[in-house]
């Protein structure tokens, strides 16, 4: 790759690529994000390459019938992977296996469709051909994820061909730093990492801070259980994040950038490393970017896996090689951050939003979402929901639309609650499913937006056990600096453990509420400040479950082992022996074709008998 010396050179390259990589030319996009890769998509990709080459369909740039093959990032609908999409028609194939590849290529040559691999709409029973018509995608507005299923994340030319780095050209040619900051402020963009602080104001503060050397940081330390939004953006479209960082550096006058990414994200690290090298090779990073006076470069810093390093001052400490502990603010990082110099920190999704705003304008962006929460948000929709995966929707969409119209509802039974915002988020009951999802409304009901994690729970979920689970995570991840957080979370976890193990007593609920207030009020950083949310929200909306555990020594959901017992219904049991053969404790006895029994003294409440019984003969009491 030869270095681009000007924005005119970049535009000339884009025009050439628009012809060479015509989006209207047929190609097969194979999802190779982490989820689909775990399901075997790399083998599917290799099978496509072999089959296309065997039939002589590759390598003919202008020939009719030529088929391109493209590995892409995450398409979002992870539950249906591996995913394959034939473009430009948008033919959507799900759960594709290696042995399906020849049949798909046959259809490519004949102009047909492999019907057995199409998605079936569960509400109509009809097969859906086009990706855009799949209910999971139909209700989304994909801006940040728009190119995830269309470009090869390891090829900068793919990104440039679809308009990549055009926003950077516009900034260098037409806008001064103050113009860029004004555009971001007018857009209403708020930080997507959790706090929701207005992005433009943070940029303005950093711009005005005195210092001859400034830094730009990308916070990719995504640690919420079930969350993979940032990972998928870095894996599927790393240049969108990189372009946003370069524009941010131009706006505040920074010369060096750092991408702080979890070490547990090897594919994200690999793709971002490739993106940085390719951008540097084209002159989009380094000295005198695109012939301008701007110089800026980026490096990657792998995080050590501490959840608290998602907090910006703890992240800075980690980059500097110190223990990841938060410090008091002010001064804010925008004033004194990395190595004591002004530092601009934003989340992955925030940086990726910047080129979209510059290309389309602040007015266009600000019309998406609500009055106070602008644009779209990516959620990882997981848990007891039919359609798990990544969802990008306008701010202000209701929880009901997210969970039912996109997620398809619970696989069995009813949705009981939705937990938003990661371990320190709140559990929202089904009675509040019609609330709009934005920063203010979620806070009003005792939860937070967080970075976009969303866990759906059904009737078989014990809310006391859920509170214990999240408090345990936060206790483990607390840096220990604040006594209120360190000791408060430990005591809350002990009380919750006692309640779930049958040792709960009157006054425990009130003590939990009192402890929660102290932890929230006396802790230094947001981890401690929001840590009580799981407890307070579950007490507020599911108090009767706490009372059943304490007063009746009963778990209504049938989850807490110390408070349940498994029995076999004699009038239902067929004596098949499946439960007896699978019981690890030998607690089940009985003769073939006669009702079996469970010895309660031997039973360890593992639930295997319930899982393997085909006749519904095992009951939880």
C-alpha positions in Angstrom: 0.0 0.0 0.0 1.4 3.4 -1.0 1.0 6.4 1.3 -1.8 8.8 0.6 -0.4 12.3 0.5 -3.7 14.2 0.5 -7.5 13.9 0.9 -7.6 14.1 -2.9 -5.5 10.9 -3.1 -8.0 9.2 -0.7 -11.0 10.3 -2.8 -9.3 9.0 -5.9 -8.7 5.7 -4.2 -12.3 5.5 -3.1 -13.5 6.1 -6.7 -11.3 3.3 -7.9 -12.4 0.9 -5.2 -16.1 1.8 -5.9 -15.5 0.2 -9.3 -13.4 -2.7 -8.3 -15.5 -3.6 -5.3 -18.9 -2.7 -6.7 -21.4 -3.4 -3.9 -23.9 -4.5 -6.5 -21.6 -7.4 -7.6 -22.6 -10.7 -6.1 -20.7 -11.9 -3.1 -21.1 -14.3 -0.2 -20.7 -12.9 3.2 -19.7 -15.4 5.9 -20.0 -14.2 9.5 -16.7 -14.9 11.3 -17.3 -13.0 14.5 -16.5 -14.8 17.7 -20.0 -16.3 18.1 -20.2 -17.8 14.6 -16.6 -18.9 14.7 -17.3 -20.9 17.8 -20.1 -22.6 15.8 -17.8 -23.5 12.9 -18.0 -20.6 10.5 -14.3 -20.7 9.7 -14.7 -24.2 8.3 -17.8 -23.0 6.3 -15.7 -20.1 4.9 -12.9 -22.5 3.9 -15.5 -24.8 2.2 -16.9 -21.9 0.2 -13.5 -20.9 -1.0 -12.7 -24.5 -2.1 -16.1 -25.0 -3.8 -16.0 -21.6 -5.6 -12.5 -22.2 -6.8 -13.3 -25.8 -7.9 -16.1 -24.5 -10.1 -14.0 -21.8 -11.6 -16.2 -19.0 -10.2 -13.5 -16.9 -8.6 -10.9 -14.5 -10.0 -12.9 -13.1 -13.0 -13.4 -9.5 -12.1 -15.7 -8.6 -15.0 -17.1 -12.0 -15.9 -20.7 -12.9 -15.6 -21.4 -15.4 -12.8 -18.3 -14.5 -10.8 -18.7 -15.0 -7.0 -16.8 -13.1 -4.4 -16.3 -14.5 -1.0 -16.0 -12.2 2.0 -15.4 -13.0 5.7 -17.1 -10.4 7.9 -17.6 -9.5 11.5 -20.7 -10.3 13.6 -24.0 -10.0 11.8 -25.9 -9.8 15.2 -28.2 -12.8 15.1 -25.8 -15.0 17.0 -28.4 -17.6 18.1 -28.8 -18.6 14.4 -25.2 -18.9 13.5 -23.2 -19.7 11.5 -24.7 -17.1 9.2 -24.2 -16.7 5.5 -25.7 -13.8 3.4 -25.7 -13.7 -0.4 -25.5 -10.0 -1.5 -26.7 -7.8 -3.0 -29.9 -9.9 -2.9 -29.7 -10.2 0.9 -30.5 -14.0 0.9 -30.2 -15.0 4.5 -29.0 -18.5 5.4 -28.8 -19.7 9.0 -27.0 -22.5 10.9 -25.0 -23.3 7.8 -22.8 -26.3 7.9 -19.8 -27.4 5.7 -22.0 -30.0 3.9 -24.5 -27.2 3.0 -22.0 -25.2 0.9 -22.2 -27.1 -2.4 -26.0 -26.7 -2.4 -25.7 -23.0 -1.7 -23.2 -22.6 -4.6 -25.6 -24.6 -6.8 -28.3 -22.0 -6.0 -25.9 -19.2 -6.7 -25.3 -20.5 -10.2 -29.0 -21.3 -10.9 -30.4 -18.1 -9.3 -32.4 -20.2 -6.8 -32.6 -20.4 -3.0 -31.9 -23.2 -0.6 -35.2 -23.2 1.2 -34.3 -25.5 4.1 -31.6 -23.1 5.3 -34.0 -20.1 5.4 -35.3 -18.6 8.6 -38.8 -19.4 9.5 -40.9 -16.6 11.0 -42.3 -18.1 14.2 -45.4 -15.9 14.1 -46.5 -16.8 10.5 -44.7 -20.0 9.9 -43.4 -18.7 6.6 -39.9 -18.9 5.3 -38.1 -15.6 5.1 -35.7 -15.1 2.1 -34.2 -11.6 2.7 -32.2 -10.6 5.8 -34.1 -7.3 6.0 -37.4 -9.2 6.4 -36.2 -11.4 9.3 -38.1 -10.0 12.4 -34.9 -9.8 14.4 -33.5 -7.3 11.9 -36.7 -5.7 10.7 -37.3 -3.6 13.9 -33.7 -2.4 14.1 -31.9 0.7 12.9 -28.4 -0.3 12.2 -26.0 2.6 11.9 -22.9 1.4 13.9 -23.4 -2.2 12.8 -24.4 -1.3 9.2 -21.2 -2.6 7.7 -20.4 -5.4 10.1 -21.9 -8.0 7.8 -20.6 -6.3 4.6 -16.9 -5.7 4.9 -13.8 -7.7 5.6 -12.5 -6.2 8.9 -9.0 -7.1 8.0 -9.0 -5.2 4.7 -8.9 -1.4 4.9 -9.9 -1.1 1.2 -13.3 -2.6 2.0 -13.8 0.1 4.6 -12.7 2.9 2.2 -14.9 1.5 -0.6 -18.1 1.9 1.6 -17.2 5.5 2.5 -14.6 4.9 5.3 -12.4 7.8 6.2 -14.6 10.2 4.3 -15.5 11.9 7.6 -11.8 12.4 8.3 -11.3 14.0 4.9 -14.2 16.3 5.5 -12.8 17.4 8.9 -9.3 18.1 7.5 -10.6 19.9 4.4 -13.6 21.9 5.8 -13.6 22.0 9.6 -11.5 23.5 12.3 -11.2 21.8 15.7 -13.9 24.0 17.2 -16.3 23.2 14.3 -15.9 19.5 15.0 -16.6 19.9 18.7 -19.7 22.1 17.9 -21.0 19.4 15.6 -20.6 16.7 18.3 -22.2 18.9 20.9 -25.1 19.8 18.6 -25.7 16.1 17.8 -26.5 15.3 21.4 -24.2 12.3 21.5 -23.7 10.9 25.0 -21.0 8.6 26.1 -22.0 4.9 25.4 -19.8 3.5 28.1 -22.4 3.8 30.9 -22.5 7.2 32.4 -24.0 8.9 29.4 -22.0 12.2 29.9 -22.4 14.6 26.9 -19.6 13.8 24.5 -19.2 17.3 23.1 -18.8 18.9 26.5 -16.0 16.4 27.4 -14.3 17.2 24.1 -14.6 20.9 24.7 -13.1 20.6 28.2 -10.1 18.6 26.9 -9.6 21.1 24.0 -9.4 24.0 26.5 -7.2 22.2 29.0 -3.6 23.5 28.9 -0.9 21.2 27.8 1.5 20.7 25.0 0.8 17.0 24.7 -2.6 15.3 25.0 -3.9 11.8 24.7 -6.9 10.1 23.3 -8.1 6.8 24.8 -10.6 4.2 23.6 -12.2 2.3 26.5 -12.8 -1.3 25.2 -12.6 -2.8 28.7 -16.0 -4.5 28.3 -16.7 -6.6 31.4 -20.5 -7.0 31.9 -21.7 -10.6 31.9 -23.3 -11.4 28.6 -22.1 -8.2 26.9 -20.2 -8.3 23.6 -21.1 -5.1 21.8 -17.7 -3.4 21.9 -16.0 -6.7 21.1 -18.1 -7.1 18.0 -17.5 -3.6 16.7 -13.7 -4.0 17.1 -13.8 -7.4 15.5 -16.2 -6.4 12.6 -15.4 -2.8 11.9 -12.3 -1.6 13.7 -11.6 1.3 11.3 -14.9 3.0 12.3 -13.5 3.2 15.8 -10.1 4.3 14.6 -11.5 7.0 12.4 -13.5 8.4 15.3 -10.4 8.5 17.4 -8.4 10.3 14.7 -11.2 12.9 14.4 -11.3 13.3 18.2 -7.5 13.8 18.3 -7.8 16.5 15.7 -10.6 18.2 17.7 -8.7 18.3 21.0 -5.1 18.5 19.7 -3.9 15.1 20.8 -0.8 13.4 19.3 -1.1 9.9 20.8 -3.9 7.4 21.2 -4.4 4.2 23.2 -7.0 1.4 22.7 -7.4 -0.2 26.1 -9.0 -3.6 25.3 -9.6 -6.7 27.3 -7.0 -9.4 26.9 -9.8 -11.9 26.7 -10.7 -10.5 23.3 -8.0 -12.0 21.0 -9.9 -11.5 17.8 -10.7 -7.9 18.6 -7.0 -7.3 19.4 -5.9 -9.0 16.2 -8.3 -7.0 14.0 -7.5 -3.7 15.6 -3.8 -4.3 15.3 -4.2 -5.0 11.6 -6.3 -1.9 11.2 -3.7 0.3 12.9 -0.9 -1.1 10.7 -3.0 -0.6 7.5 -4.0 2.9 8.4 -0.4 3.8 9.2 0.7 2.3 5.9 -1.7 4.5 4.0 -0.7 7.7 5.9 -4.0 7.8 7.9 -1.9 7.5 11.1 1.6 8.9 11.8 3.2 12.2 10.8 1.3 14.7 8.6 -1.9 12.7 8.1 -3.1 13.0 4.5 -0.6 15.8 3.9 -2.0 17.9 6.8 -0.2 19.4 9.8 -1.9 16.8 12.0 0.2 14.0 13.5 -1.3 11.2 15.5 -0.7 7.6 16.2 -2.4 4.8 18.1 -1.2 1.8 20.1 -3.0 -1.1 21.9 -2.9 -1.7 25.6 -4.2 -5.1 26.8 -6.1 -4.9 30.0 -5.6 -7.3 32.8 -9.3 -8.3 33.2 -10.3 -6.1 36.1 -13.9 -5.0 35.9 -13.1 -1.7 37.7 -10.8 -0.7 34.9 -13.9 0.2 32.9 -13.9 3.3 35.1 -11.8 5.9 33.4 -9.4 6.9 36.2 -8.8 3.2 37.0 -8.2 2.6 33.3 -5.6 5.4 33.2 -3.8 3.9 36.2 -3.7 0.5 34.5 -2.2 2.0 31.3 0.4 3.7 33.4 1.3 0.3 34.9 -0.2 0.9 38.3 -3.0 -1.1 40.1 -6.4 -0.4 38.5 -7.9 1.8 41.2 -10.1 4.9 40.7 -9.0 8.2 42.1 -11.1 11.2 43.2 -12.4 13.6 40.6 -11.9 16.5 39.9 -9.5 16.9 38.3 -11.1 15.0 35.5 -9.1 13.1 32.9 -9.9 15.8 30.3 -7.9 18.1 32.5 -5.3 15.8 34.0 -5.3 12.2 32.9 -2.7 9.8 31.4 0.8 10.8 32.8 -0.8 13.9 34.2 -1.7 15.3 30.8 -5.2 16.2 29.3 -6.8 12.9 28.1 -9.9 12.3 26.2 -11.6 8.9 27.0 -14.6 7.5 25.2 -16.1 4.1 24.7 -15.9 2.0 21.5 -19.5 2.8 20.5 -19.0 6.5 21.1 -15.9 6.7 18.9 -17.7 4.7 16.1 -20.6 7.2 16.2 -18.3 10.1 15.4 -17.8 9.4 11.6 -21.5 8.8 11.3 -22.3 12.2 12.8 -19.7 14.1 10.7 -20.8 12.4 7.5 -24.6 12.9 8.0 -24.6 16.1 10.2 -25.6 16.8 13.8 -29.1 17.7 12.8 -29.7 14.4 11.1 -28.3 12.4 14.1 -30.2 14.5 16.7 -33.5 13.5 15.2 -32.9 9.9 16.1 -33.9 8.9 19.6 -35.5 11.0 22.3 -35.2 14.5 23.5 -32.3 13.8 25.9 -30.9 10.5 24.5 -29.9 10.8 20.9 -29.0 8.3 18.2 -29.0 4.5 18.4 -27.7 2.1 21.0 -26.4 -1.4 20.7 -27.6 -4.0 23.2 -26.5 -7.6 23.7 -29.8 -9.3 24.2 -29.2 -12.6 26.1 -30.7 -14.8 28.7 -34.2 -16.4 28.6 -35.1 -15.0 25.2 -35.6 -16.8 21.9 -33.5 -14.6 19.7 -30.2 -13.8 21.3 -27.6 -11.5 19.7 -26.6 -7.9 19.1 -29.5 -5.4 18.6 -29.1 -1.8 17.4 -32.2 0.3 18.0 -33.0 4.0 18.3 -33.0 5.4 21.9 -36.5 5.5 23.3 -37.6 2.1 22.0 -39.6 0.3 24.6 -38.4 -2.8 26.5 -41.4 -4.7 25.2 -40.4 -4.0 21.6 -36.8 -5.1 22.3 -37.7 -8.3 24.2 -40.8 -9.4 22.2 -40.7 -7.8 18.7 -36.9 -8.4 18.2 -36.1 -11.0 20.9 -39.2 -13.1 20.3 -40.0 -13.3 24.1 -39.1 -16.2 26.4 -38.6 -19.7 24.9 -40.9 -21.2 27.6 -43.4 -19.4 29.8 -43.4 -15.7 30.5 -40.7 -13.0 30.8 -40.4 -12.1 34.5 -37.8 -9.3 34.4 -35.1 -7.7 32.3 -31.8 -6.7 33.8 -30.0 -3.8 32.1 -26.7 -2.1 32.7 -24.4 -5.0 33.7 -23.8 -6.3 37.2 -24.6 -2.9 38.7 -27.8 -2.5 36.7 -31.3 -3.0 38.0 -33.9 -5.7 37.4 -37.0 -4.3 35.7 -40.3 -6.3 36.1 -42.6 -7.2 33.2 -45.1 -4.7 34.5 -42.8 -1.9 33.3 -42.0 -3.4 29.9 -43.6 -0.4 28.1 -41.0 2.1 29.4 -38.8 3.8 26.8 -35.2 2.8 27.0 -33.2 5.9 27.6 -30.8 7.2 30.3 -33.4 9.1 32.3 -36.2 6.6 32.3 -34.0 3.6 33.2 -32.6 5.6 36.1 -36.2 6.4 37.3 -37.0 2.8 37.6 -33.8 1.9 39.5 -31.6 0.7 36.7 -29.0 2.1 34.3 -28.2 2.1 30.6 -24.6 0.9 31.2 -22.7 -0.1 28.1 -25.7 -2.0 26.7 -25.9 -5.4 28.4 -29.5 -6.7 28.6 -30.4 -10.0 30.3 -33.9 -11.5 30.0 -35.2 -13.6 32.9 -38.3 -15.9 33.0 -40.4 -17.3 35.8 -37.8 -19.9 36.6 -35.4 -17.2 37.8 -35.1 -16.5 41.5 -34.7 -12.8 42.0 -32.9 -13.2 45.3 -30.4 -15.6 43.7 -29.9 -13.1 40.9 -29.2 -10.3 43.4 -26.7 -12.6 45.1 -25.0 -13.4 41.8 -24.5 -9.8 40.7 -23.3 -8.7 44.2 -20.8 -11.6 44.2 -19.4 -10.4 40.9 -19.1 -6.8 42.2 -17.5 -8.0 45.5 -14.9 -9.9 43.5 -14.3 -7.0 41.1 -14.2 -4.2 43.8 -10.6 -2.8 43.9 -11.0 -2.6 47.7 -10.0 1.0 48.0 -13.2 2.1 49.6 -14.2 0.5 52.9 -17.9 1.1 52.1 -17.7 -0.8 48.8 -15.3 -3.5 50.0 -17.0 -4.4 53.3 -20.5 -3.3 52.3 -20.6 -5.7 49.3 -19.2 -8.5 51.4 -21.9 -8.1 54.0 -24.6 -7.8 51.5 -23.5 -11.0 49.8 -23.4 -12.8 53.2 -26.9 -11.8 54.0 -28.2 -12.8 50.5 -26.4 -16.1 50.9 -28.1 -16.7 54.2 -31.5 -15.9 52.7 -31.0 -18.3 49.8 -29.8 -21.1 52.1 -32.6 -21.0 54.5 -31.0 -18.9 57.3 -32.7 -15.6 56.5 -34.4 -13.8 59.3 -36.7 -10.9 59.9 -35.0 -7.6 59.5 -32.6 -8.9 56.7 -34.5 -7.0 54.0 -34.3 -3.7 55.9 -30.6 -4.3 56.7 -29.9 -4.9 53.0 -31.6 -1.6 52.1 -29.6 0.3 54.8 -26.3 -1.3 53.6 -27.1 -0.5 50.0 -27.6 3.2 50.8 -24.2 3.4 52.6 -22.4 1.6 49.7 -24.0 4.0 47.2 -23.4 7.2 49.1 -19.9 6.6 50.5 -18.1 4.9 47.5 -15.6 6.8 45.4 -16.4 5.5 41.9 -19.4 4.3 39.8 -18.8 0.7 40.7 -19.7 1.3 44.3 -22.2 4.0 43.5 -24.3 1.7 41.4 -23.5 -1.6 43.1 -26.7 -1.7 45.2 -29.0 -1.5 42.1 -29.5 -5.3 41.8 -30.5 -5.6 45.5 -32.6 -2.4 45.7 -34.5 -3.1 42.4 -35.2 -6.8 43.3 -36.4 -5.8 46.8 -38.6 -3.0 45.3 -40.2 -5.1 42.6 -40.0 -8.7 44.0 -40.2 -8.2 47.8 -42.6 -11.1 48.1 -39.8 -13.5 47.0 -37.5 -12.3 49.7 -40.3 -12.7 52.2 -41.0 -16.3 51.0 -37.4 -17.2 51.4 -37.2 -15.7 54.9 -40.6 -16.5 56.4 -41.6 -19.7 54.6 -38.2 -21.0 53.9 -39.4 -21.5 50.3 -37.9 -20.5 46.9 -40.9 -19.7 44.7 -38.9 -20.1 41.5 -37.5 -23.5 42.6 -33.9 -22.5 42.3 -32.3 -22.2 45.7 -31.2 -25.7 46.6 -31.5 -25.5 50.3 -35.1 -24.5 50.0 -36.4 -27.0 47.5 -36.9 -30.8 47.1 -37.4 -33.0 44.0 -40.1 -35.6 44.1 -41.4 -38.1 41.5 -45.2 -38.2 40.8 -46.2 -41.8 41.0 -49.2 -41.4 38.7 -47.0 -39.9 36.0 -43.8 -41.9 36.3 -43.5 -44.7 33.7 -40.5 -46.4 35.3 -38.3 -45.8 32.3 -35.2 -45.6 34.6 -33.7 -42.6 32.9 -33.6 -40.5 36.0 -32.1 -43.4 38.1 -29.3 -44.0 35.6 -28.4 -40.3 35.4 -28.5 -39.5 39.2 -24.9 -38.9 40.3 -25.7 -39.7 43.9 -27.7 -42.9 43.4 -30.6 -41.3 45.2 -33.3 -42.7 42.9 -34.5 -46.2 43.2 -37.3 -48.3 41.5 -38.1 -51.3 39.4 -38.4 -51.1 35.6 -41.9 -49.9 34.5 -42.9 -49.1 38.1 -42.9 -45.6 39.7 -39.5 -44.6 41.1 -38.7 -42.7 44.3 -36.0 -40.2 45.4 -34.2 -40.6 48.7 -34.2 -37.1 50.1 -31.2 -37.8 52.4 -29.0 -38.7 49.4 -30.4 -36.0 47.0 -28.1 -33.0 46.4 -30.7 -31.0 44.4 -28.7 -31.0 41.3 -31.8 -31.1 39.1 -30.5 -33.7 36.6 -33.6 -35.9 37.2 -35.8 -32.9 36.2 -33.7 -32.3 33.1 -33.7 -35.8 31.8 -37.3 -36.8 32.5 -39.3 -37.0 29.3 -42.7 -37.4 30.9 -42.9 -34.5 33.4 -42.9 -36.9 36.3 -40.3 -34.9 38.4 -41.7 -32.1 40.5 -39.9 -29.3 42.3 -41.4 -28.4 45.7 
